[in-house]
Amino acid sequence: MNSKNSLLSASAIIEIPFHDCDPMNIVWHGNYARYLEVARCELLRKFQYDYLDMNESGYLWPIVDMRIKYVGSAVFTQKIRIDAYLKEYETRLKVDYIISDAESNKVMTKAYTIQVAVDQKTKEMLFASPQIVLDKVQRAMNGEPRAV
């Protein structure tokens, strides 16, 4: 779980809100999945394939695997940075994440998610990513301008 061999990356900054914390002002562990989602959406936008684009293309992309390793705890009002790294896209979307303190850069959490394409009509899982994803990622990696 690191940025090495990353194909594309994106980041998001979040200030920890009170409603995400337990009575000790520490972020409840289940909220980390939402933080990953924020950074993943930023990453998907990098290659123009966020959730609206997925829906329009005829594919669902459920998360089929997620791993989170808690190294340290985030607390109320702390600013955290969530870095998302696209590691695989040809057969599935594998994204690695590093959550760190936005000021000190101290790593607090490491994670990954894996999403697979599912045809909206047949509900069948695909064993390769649809061509639209391959094309969009390749364009983004080549630095081609976004289509309007």
Number of C-alpha atoms within 10 A of each C-alpha: 14 16 17 8 10 14 16 19 20 18 18 20 17 16 14 19 14 14 11 17 18 13 8 9 17 16 21 16 14 9 12 17 14 10 19 24 15 17 26 26 17 19 23 22 14 18 20 19 20 15 15 9 13 18 13 10 15 13 22 20 18 12 13 9 11 14 14 17 12 15 13 14 15 25 20 17 13 15 17 24 22 27 25 30 26 23 22 16 20 15 16 19 19 19 29 25 27 23 28 23 20 17 10 8 11 14 18 18 19 21 20 21 20 19 18 21 24 19 15 15 9 7 11 12 16 14 12 13 18 19 10 12 21 15 12 19 22 15 16 16 13 9 10 10 8 11 7 3
